[in-house]
């Protein structure tokens, strides 16, 4: 589902060059749940942003679902995100003026979908994340954990094959975080999604099939099912 070949990203800060990623090679197969851990600044979020097309690599190649992304236009990346990728952010990024159900419907509406089918899809997603009773509430009326549940439902509403989760438990307490990670794993398994998770939380990473530890822009070690992971 996701293949990275010699992927590098270098940022310019004045006259200085900062290598955020250095020659990363990785393959995540369809249906796998892969987590990335490591200290701040090690390149985790940069990697996720590159896979999402929110940033472009300095060199190397990204292959998504068998398609090389090297020559994609901005419009083509937008289309891939609408059709293939779902993203869950630490800061939720819900639209504050919209209700929970309207936020979930947003990616479907952006694809030109509406009517009874869209309404049923939103209803199904509200039910799957346990938020049917909060459908008419706006983000300010929801707890952090509830907002993240709506954000997850929105990310999965259009049936993406790839889910990218960037610190999804970073703004909620540990109890809520455990529930959110269990929900992500449950929904991903039932929907057949491939998942890439970036996290500082060992507990969150333990939900993944395997974990890559990153340092200085490189993948340094892989641990299966997190049973042996030591916090970097």
QUIKAWO-V422446 format. One record per residue. N is the residue number from 1. SS is DSSP state (A for helix, B for strand, O for the rest). OMEGA is omega in degrees with one decimal (999 if undefined). Layout:
n | ss | omega
N | SS | OMEGA
N | SS | OMEGA
This chain:
n | ss | omega
1 | O | 179.2
2 | B | 176.5
3 | B | 175.0
4 | B | -179.4
5 | B | 176.9
6 | B | -174.4
7 | B | 179.3
8 | B | 174.8
9 | B | -179.8
10 | B | 177.2
11 | B | 175.8
12 | B | 175.6
13 | B | -171.3
14 | O | 177.7
15 | O | -177.7
16 | B | 175.1
17 | B | 179.7
18 | B | 179.8
19 | B | 179.6
20 | B | 174.9
21 | B | -176.9
22 | B | 171.6
23 | B | -178.9
24 | B | 174.2
25 | B | -174.6
26 | B | 169.4
27 | B | 174.3
28 | B | -174.4
29 | O | 179.7
30 | O | 178.1
31 | O | 179.5
32 | O | 178.1
33 | B | -175.1
34 | B | 177.5
35 | B | 176.3
36 | B | 178.0
37 | B | 179.0
38 | O | -177.6
39 | O | 176.6
40 | O | 178.9
41 | O | -177.1
42 | O | 176.8
43 | O | -176.0
44 | A | -176.6
45 | A | 175.6
46 | A | 178.5
47 | A | -178.6
48 | A | 180.0
49 | A | 178.1
50 | A | 178.9
51 | A | -179.9
52 | A | -176.5
53 | O | 177.6
54 | O | 174.8
55 | O | -177.9
56 | O | -179.7
57 | O | 172.8
58 | O | 176.7
59 | B | -179.6
60 | B | -172.8
61 | B | 172.8
62 | B | 176.7
63 | B | 179.6
64 | B | 176.3
65 | O | 177.5
66 | O | -177.2
67 | B | 175.4
68 | B | -176.2
69 | O | -171.0
70 | O | -175.3
71 | O | -178.5
72 | O | 173.1
73 | O | 177.0
74 | A | 178.5
75 | A | -179.7
76 | A | 175.5
77 | A | 178.4
78 | A | 179.0
79 | A | 178.1
80 | A | 179.0
81 | A | 179.5
82 | A | -172.1
83 | A | -168.7
84 | O | -170.0
85 | B | 168.0
86 | B | -176.2
87 | B | 174.5
88 | B | -176.3
89 | O | 175.8
90 | O | -173.5
91 | O | 175.8
92 | O | 179.6
93 | O | 172.0
94 | O | 177.1
95 | O | -168.8
96 | O | -179.2
97 | O | -177.7
98 | O | 175.3
99 | B | 178.5
100 | A | -177.7
101 | A | 177.4
102 | A | 175.8
103 | A | 179.7
104 | A | -178.8
105 | A | -171.5
106 | A | -179.0
107 | A | 176.8
108 | A | 178.7
109 | A | 178.4
110 | A | 176.2
111 | O | 178.5
112 | O | -179.4
113 | O | 175.4
114 | O | 178.7
115 | O | -172.7
116 | A | -179.5
117 | A | 177.9
118 | A | 179.5
119 | A | 179.7
120 | A | 177.9
121 | A | 177.9
122 | A | 178.5
123 | A | 179.8
124 | A | -178.0
125 | A | 175.9
126 | A | 179.9
127 | A | -176.9
128 | A | 178.6
129 | O | 175.7
130 | O | -175.3
131 | O | -179.6
132 | A | -177.8
133 | A | -178.4
134 | A | -172.4
135 | O | -175.2
136 | O | -179.4
137 | O | 176.0
138 | B | -174.4
139 | A | -178.4
140 | A | -179.6
141 | A | -177.7
142 | O | 173.6
143 | O | 178.4
144 | A | 179.2
145 | A | 178.0
146 | A | 177.2
147 | A | -179.5
148 | A | 175.7
149 | A | 177.0
150 | A | 178.9
151 | A | 177.2
152 | A | 178.5
153 | A | 178.1
154 | A | -178.3
155 | A | -176.6
156 | A | -173.0
157 | O | -176.8
158 | O | 175.8
159 | O | -178.9
160 | O | 176.1
161 | O | -178.2
162 | B | 176.1
163 | B | 177.0
164 | B | -177.1
165 | B | -176.8
166 | B | -179.9
167 | O | -174.3
168 | O | 178.8
169 | O | -173.0
170 | O | -176.4
171 | O | 179.5
172 | O | -176.7
173 | O | -172.3
174 | A | 179.5
175 | A | 177.2
176 | A | -179.4
177 | A | 178.6
178 | A | 178.6
179 | A | 179.3
180 | A | -178.4
181 | A | 175.3
182 | A | 179.4
183 | A | 179.5
184 | A | -179.4
185 | A | -179.0
186 | A | -177.7
187 | A | -180.0
188 | A | 179.6
189 | A | -178.0
190 | A | -179.2
191 | A | 179.7
192 | O | -179.0
193 | O | 165.4
194 | B | -176.3
195 | B | 168.4
196 | B | -177.1
197 | B | 171.4
198 | B | -177.0
199 | O | 168.4
200 | O | -171.7
201 | O | 175.6
202 | A | -179.7
203 | A | 178.7
204 | A | -177.9
205 | A | -178.9
206 | O | 176.9
207 | O | -176.3
208 | O | 175.1
209 | O | 177.4
210 | B | -173.4
211 | B | 171.1
212 | B | 171.6
213 | B | -178.7
214 | B | 172.3
215 | B | 174.6
216 | O | 174.8
217 | O | -178.7
218 | B | 171.2
219 | B | -174.5
220 | B | 179.1
221 | B | 178.8
222 | B | 179.0
223 | B | -179.8
224 | B | 174.3
225 | O | 167.8
226 | O | -175.1
227 | O | -176.9
228 | O | -173.1
229 | O | 172.0
230 | O | -178.5
231 | O | -179.5
232 | O | 999
